[in-house]
Amino acid sequence: MKSRIKLEWENVKNFISMNELDEMMPQIESAHHLLLAKKGRGADFLGWLDLPLKASALLQEIREESARICSEAENFLVIGIGGSYLGARAVIEAVGCGCNAPQIYFAGHNMSSDYIGDLLDSFKGKELFINVISKSGTTTEPGVVFRIFKEYMEMRYGREGASRRIIATTDATKGALRQMAKEEGYKTFIIPDDVGGRFSVLTPVGLLPIAVAGIDIEEILKGAASWIEVANNPEISENPSYLYAAIRNLLYRKGKLIEILGNWHPRLHYIAEWWKQLFGESEGKDGKGIFPASVDLTTDLHSLGQWIQEGQRILFETFLWVEKSKRELTIPRDKKDIDGLNYLAGMSPEMVNRKAYEGTALAHLEGSVPNMTIIIPELTPYYVGQIIYFFERAVAIGGYLLGVNPFDQPGVEAYKKNMFRLLGKLDH
């Protein structure tokens, strides 16, 4: 039996007690039963709960399409924003692409002419396939970018050639992208009605790009499914997702308004970006919620480290630590030792990194910054699947503990109304 990710929280115990956690159990059990019975707020968007068990039915179709793409494409462009690209990018960056996979690019998450133009330049002379992802097909950022690339593909391949190189992931029956896909003859995959964007990484939204990257999507689903058994136990002593949610809630009540997710492996940068959307959109409403921020470590210890150590005491940290590296390197000895680093000779960079992590956790604790650590055995598809489901269940329970609907995002529309007005859209 494979091991599981773990939550280490020793450096929080100076700030909250077991009695406080025990007193939260009735609330946690109530939230747990509301979630599983699908009777809480946002219950129409709980399709993600059992996705790891149901998504296997899609595997063959996704594998066949990814094989077609990989056999013909040198470049693969994913067009989407928010949950329509962050989950896939997080997994691909964490695990790494297979050796025969196309080069994966992402667009539609910004509207920079320079960014788009640079992509167009990089695709010259190389075979390109596109996956455009949008439930409605009218979201401005991916819509603008797709218009540009649709024209590019049709000019380059002709309308029919472009159609077989564009895959649309969208609503099953309605929306502008569904209509366009039907008219143009695009291959399509469905975004389930009961799964919100930030929870969609285990749907075709995430699974198709991940498969094209040469990553074993079945292993990701197995990893996520292995966490369902853990997450279905409401006891926090047996359920790290709920323990994490409970600790966050108690720290929030004590004035810790910011959570910094600090990753100690550069491949986890986009896991943190995905996490920020997951927790920010789920909890930040009704004047409530912890602000999710992230740092890359040790890099940001040389920029934000001072603020974390001695700034306002309104934050706590969650570290992501990977136990096993894929590579083994050794620091060499230097005869002159001008830099004074011979005391590290014979060690691995990973050993130095570990001591930096341990030293940082202790220093921040001494600086009144509570911190806990999610320990990941290694960066494989299986454990990345566990990470995804760990956080999804944690944020669901966390939202209910906070008293908000963790599955809507009404505030996202505010900027759009002003943008549409300023652009002269008449029906905004």
N, C-alpha and C positions, 0 to 999 in steps of 0.2 A: 504493500500500500504506500502511495506517495505521501510525503509530508505536506504540511499546510503552511501558509503564511501565518505569522504570529503577531500579537500585539504586546509589546513590552511597555509597561507604564509605571515603573518604579519611580521615575522622576516627576510623577504627578502627585505622589502620595503625601507630599508636604502641603498640598493645596486642597485636597479633598480626601475624605475618609471613607472607609468601607461602610460606616453607618449611613453616610449620605447616599452612597450607591444603593444600599439596601432599601432605603426609604423611597428610592425611585422605582423600585421593582413593580409596584402596582400600576404606575403610569406606563412603564415599558410593556408590561403584559397586556394592558388595555390597547396600546398602540399596535402591538403585535397581532392581537386578535382582529382588530379593525382592518389591518393590512391584509391578512390571509383570508378573511371573510369578504374582503373587497367592499367594505361598508363605510370606510372613512372618506375624508375629502379627497377628491381627485380619483375616485375609484374607477372611473372610465379609462384611466391611463395606467393600468396595472398589468398590461400584457407582458411586460418585461420580467415579471416574477418567475414565470416558468419557461421563459425563452430558451435557456440552455438545454431544456429537455425536449422542446418542440422544434427547435431550429434545425435539428438533424435531418428533417424531411427535405430541407432546402439544399443540403450539402451537394447532392449529385448535380443538380442544375447549376449551382454556383461553380463547382469544379469544372464542369464542361465548358461554361462560358469563360472562366479564367484560363483554361487550357487553350481555347481559341485565341484569346487576346495575347497570351504569352507566345503563341506560335507565330504571330504576325506583327506584333507591336514591339518597337524599341523603346517607346515612351508611352506612359499611361497617365492621363490627366484626370484628377478627381476634382470636380467643381461642386463646391458646397460651402456652407458656413455653419458655425456652431456645431451642433450634434451631427450635422451632415458630413463633417470631415474630421472633427477632433478625435473621435474614438478610433477611427481607422488609422489616423496619423500616429496616435499614441501607441497603438499596438505595433505598427510597422517600425517606428523608431525604437521601441523597447526591444523587440525581438531581432530586427534586422531582416533585410530582404534575402531571398534565396539567390544563389549564384547565377541562375539563368533567367531571373525575373527582369521585366522591363524596368526602366528607370521610372520611379513614381514621382509625380509632381502634384501639387495642390494649388487650386485657385478658387476664386469666388468668395474668399474670406476677407478680401479687401478690394478696393476699386482704384488702386494705384496704376496709372497709365504706364509708369516705368516698369512695375512688376509684370504687368500683362505683356507689355512689349518685349521684355527680356525673355519671357516664356516663348512668345512667338518666334523670336530669333533662335532660341535653343532647339526648336523643333524642326528647323529647316533641314531637309534632306533625310529626316528620320521618320519611320513609320509611327503614326500616332493613333491611339484609341482614346476615347473620352467617356467618362462616367459622370453624368450630371445628376445631382441628387437634390431633390426638393419636393416636399409633399404637395405644395400648392403650385409651384412653378412660377410664382410671382414675387418671390423674395428678391429684393432689389439687387443685392450684391452678386449672388450667383446668376441672377437673370441677366444682368448687364454683361458679365463675363461670358456667359454661354452664348449670348447673341454674337459677340465678337468671334468666338471660336467656332460657332456654327457656320458663320460666313467663311471663315478661314478653311474649314474642312470641306465645304461645298465647292469653294474655288479650287482647292487642291485636288480633291477626289471626284468631284461631280456630286450631284445630289444623291444618286443611288449609292455611290461609293462611301459618301459621308454617313449615310443612314446605317450601313452595316458596321461602321466604326464608332457609332455613338450608342451608349447604353444609358437608359433613363431609369433611375430608381425613384419611385414616386407613389402617389395614391393609387389604390386599386381601380377606382372608377371615375374620379373627378379631378378637376384642376387643370390649369393651363398646360403643365408639362405632360400630363396624361393625354390630353387632346393632341398636343404636338407629336407625341410619340406614336399615337395611332395614325395620324395623317402622314408622318414621315417614315413609318415602318421601323422605328427603333426597337431593339430588344429591350424588354422592361423587367424590372424587379419591383416588388411591392413593399412599401413601408406600411406596416400594420397600423390600423386605425387606433388601436389601444396602446401604442408605444410612443411616448414623446421623444423628441429629437435627442435630448441628452442621454436617454436610456437606450438608444437605438444601435449601439455598436454591435450587438449580437444578432441583428437583423441583416438583410442584404446591404443596408446602408454601410455597415462596417465590414461585413464578411466578404463581399466581392473584392473591394480593393485589397484587403488583407490576403485573400487567396491569390490574387494577381501578383502580390509581392513574394509569393512562394512560401507563405507561412501556413502551417497545418491548422486549418480552422476547426477541424474535429477536436484537436487537442485543446484549443481555446474553450470550446463548448464543454469538454470534459472537465476542465479546470473550474469553470463557472458552476457546472452542475454539482461538482464535489462540494462547493460551498453552500448549496441549497440546504443540505442536511444539517450543516452547522447553523445556518441562519434561521432554520425553522424551530430551533430551540430557544425559547425566550430567556432562559437563564444566562445572565451576563457572564457567569463563571465559565460557561461552555460556548459562548457566542461572542467572539471578538468584535463583530460588527456592531452589536448592541452595546458592548462595553465602551467602544470608541464613541458611539453616539451619546451614551450617558455621561462620559467624562467631558465631552465637548459641551453638553448642556449645562453641567454643573459649573464648569469654568466660565461659561458665558454669564451665568447668574452672578458670579463673583467679579464681573467687570472685565473679563478677558474677551474683548470684542473682535480680535483679529486672530486668525489661525494662519500660521506660515507652514506650508508643506515644503520641507527641505529634502531634496533628493541628493543622495551621495553617489549617484551614478549618472553620467551625462545622457545615457539612453532613456532616462526617466523624465526628461524635461517635458515631453508632451503628455505623459501621464498626468503631470501636474497641471498642464493647461486644460486637459479634459476634466480633471477634478475641480478646477476653479469654476468651470461652467456648471458642472453637476451640482455643486454645493451653492454657488452664488445664485443661480436661477431657482433652485429649490427652496432655499431658506430666506433669501433677501426680499421680504415683502411685509406688508402691514407694520412697517417701522421696526421690524425685528431682523435678527440674523447675524451670524458671525461673518465678518469680511474674510474671504479666502484669498490669500496671497501665496506666492511661492518663491523659492530661492534655489539656485544651483550651487551645490557645495562640493569642494571648499571655495569655489570661485567667488561667491557672493559674501564670504566672510571678509573679503578685502574691499567690499563696498558697503553692504548693508549690515555687516557684522557689528559695527559700532552702535548702530541704532538698536539692534536686537539686544545687545549686551547692556546698554545703559540708557536707552530712550524711555518713553512712557511705558509703564508696566501694564499695558492693556492687551498683551498678546500671549499666545502659547504656540508651541511648535509640535508638528508631527513629522518625524523623520522617516524617509524610505531608505532602508538598508538592504543591499543584496549580499547574501552570504557567500556565494561562490562565483568567482570570475570565470570567464571563458578562456582567458589567456594567462600565462604565467611568465612574469618578467622578474629580473633581479637587478637591483641597483649595484653598479660596479664600484670597486675600490679605485681610488685615484692616488698615484704616488705622491703628488705634491699636496693634495688635500687643501687647496687654496680656499675652497668654499666651506671647509669645515664639516663636510657631510660624510666623512668616512665612517662615522658612528652608525650610519644607516647601511653601509655596504653589506651585501648578502641578503638584505631584506627585499621584499617585493614592494612596489608602489602601493599595492592593495593593503599591506600591513601598515604602511605609513598613513594611508587614508583611513583605516579603521581607528588608529590612535587619534587621528584628527577628529573623527566623529565622536569618539568617547570623550575626548578632552572638551570638545564643543558642547556636548550635552551637559557635562558637569559644570562648565563655565556659565552656561546660560541658566542652569538650575540655581547656581550661586547668585546669579543676577536676577533672581525671582521670575524667571521665565520657565513655567512648567513645560515639560516635553515628554513625548512618548514616541515609540518607534514601531513601525510596521516592518517586520523582518521577512524578506522574500528569499526563499532558498536559492533560486537562480532565475535568470531572465529567460524563461522558456515560454512557449505558448500556453502551456498548462497553468503555470503560476500567474501569468498575466491575466488569464481567464479568471483566476481566483481574485486577483486584485480588483477587476471590474465589478464582480458581483459583491465583493466585500464592501466596496464603497456605495454601490447602488442600494443595498439593504440598509446600510448605515444612514444614508441621507433620507431614506423613506421614514425610518423610525425617528430620526432626528427632527424632521419636519413636523411630525405629529407631536413629539414632545414639546416643540416650540409653539405649537398651536397654529400652524399655517398649513396651507395646501401645498405639499411639496411637488406637485405635478403640473402646476400651471405657471405662467410667466407673464401676467398682464402688463407689467411695467416695461416689457420689451417694446411694446407698441408706441410708447410715448415719443421717442426720437423720430420714429417713422412719420408720425403725423406732421411734425415740424419740417422734416426733410421734404415730404411730398408737397407741402404748402410752398416752401421756398423754391422748389423746382417747378411749380406751376401746375401740378397735377390737380385736375378739377374735381375728381371724385374721392379725394382723401377723407 
